[in-house]
């Protein structure tokens, strides 16, 4: 004999058979029947599986209000009896999951989670469950303060108890959580209208509490729209010796009341059924609230305790009903074996997703669409769209049941996950709650967390700008483009500027959050490309571009078609327009806006150096006599001299960044150091100052410190090649400015619109200016690098536009570079200000 088994047997030789306690529902061991299920109880606690984690063994109470599912999880089959050397073991199988009570003893974790291992149990004389795994070592179950644990000594006593033999079943318990179910009978019976059908049970209330109505799934109504119900009919099968309702047949009929000359008896109570189940073996008893006394002298209802039975007539068995015979207290006929199982629930064939829900029941809201944000239905002829949350419902299926949650307000159409029912003869229409609802799947991308609002891709924040035009509600007023006249925001039919968006932290706005669906919205601040400042409130309702005021944050909301937008402040005001003044303002009225993206102009970034600016064979030069800017070639005559190579060597020095645009000083060192700048109110060679703004070089020590500096230029890339030279001061003047450098009759002028693209060439330093000392800290970007000059030994911090740090290093040279991803980068130099650059 196996030594291990010998030790086990020796340890168990003294264990006797479990003796029942004095409780009336305790089952002695000789009555344990394979196929039946029993409670294993300890005072008020019963051994059970956890309802949420099926592999977790717990103890719980079983109250009078417990559901069948809760009872089943606490019921166990005691079977697979084995006897060896006088020792009796059993396997315990859970009714709800058919899992065997088994624990992993090798790990000795002593945590009551199901696992392969010890699965044979001895129930000793005291009712203690022991599972032996090595010699005389065993696991036992212990209850302390309502908690179950595994132990290697002691243990709690359990009694084997009989479950309820007449547990009442609600509609959803007939189908194991569904009210769609099938009935099975232990034999073939004539007149059995229940078998082979998918039945729908519906709980009744009030005086009918505990009863259900029964219909056939997919055949719930007659052609005239009246509901069909299963019930007992007033016709009968003749049975010898029958009394009362015994012999009454079953039929499918509509419900009718007593009507003189038509019906002598109503049939409503004949269509109300009650089911009870014996939890021990799931056999069902089936009752009818009332049945017609088909064997009486007058057709009258027989009530109380009418049960479904069968009668043996000749060679046939007939399904019928019987009340208790008063004399014997028993039923006529025989009790059939009835069991039930879950039927086939109705499903939405198009699966999980976003749907519109249209009411198709009778009533004033028939044809309208359900919403849950403040009202029950969309008003008028409004229809849900794929671009707006309003009217969108997220539907998810789990184990044949559905959750239906509004995406706008996270409210539920039905509680939790519930079953739905098809509406006969109506495509895509379901009975949900008390309403007939047509569901239509919408082509909505659930991955789009920003539905209903405008969002800008991160790359577009750098590479694109946006023209914004407002549609006035005033008849005859055209769409007006947004632009800033100086700092005042206005609308114009002809003037337009590229705006840019500055995203803030996204905000959770909506979504069917209970189903894991979240809708966010991004607040944006608004600026103009390559101009400092952001849009802010001025006074109560005004708007302006400001570098000092707190910027206003806007939500950009989509219209129903996803084509146009409106901008709404986080405080609830819309951007609108005063058509009398053309000024933009904040208003309570929603104003429609068009957003048109366009590639943002690109600006070159140069290191400080000597450059020659050439166009059409000539180059930019300073006339050393009158200091005007001209276009000349080498050898061109000047009064008493000629233009030499040094005249064309201009020092191009990066200065500040303005909204991501690098600006430069351009100077000539031929006669001291003079800066090229914008110049006004001069007529040269009959060129009117009103048409052109002339430019010249000026020697002035205050130029570099000027607040509104006329000497700052940017090199704007021309789409056809070369660079447009753009003056920052003139650009800031908006409509009245002349920002672009042009050439007229050899003179360099400033124009409203660009016509001249310069070729920028590297030049040698003028003879008298081999070295130019540039001590100020400069920040530029080139080829994916951020370059910082004159900052050796200082700490350099790179951040993104949201303020998140992306790199920190100490500069090790006067020309220090750090790699950076493309986009807008904030560069903070220790002891200096923060610079903003665009990395490409």
PyMOL commands that set and color helices and strands:
alter all, ss='L'
color gray80, all
select helices_A, chain A and resi 3-12+29-31+68-72+171-174+206-208+269-271+458-463+513-515+645-648+703-705+728-732+734-736+767-769
alter helices_A, ss='H'
color red, helices_A
select strands_A, chain A and resi 38-42+45-49+57-60+75-84+87-94+122-123+129-134+137-144+147-151+159-161+167-168+180-185+199-203+212-216+229-236+248-253+273-278+283-292+301-313+316-322+338-342+353-359+393-398+401-406+421-422+429-432+435-441+464-471+480-485+488-492+499-510+519-528+534-538+542-546+554-558+565-569+574-577+584-587+592-599+609-615+618-622+629-632+637-638+641-642+650-658+661-668+674-678+693-698+712-717+723-727+740-744+747-751+759-762+778-782+785-789+795-799+805-810+815-819+823-829+834-839
alter strands_A, ss='S'
color yellow, strands_A
deselect
rebuild
show_as cartoon
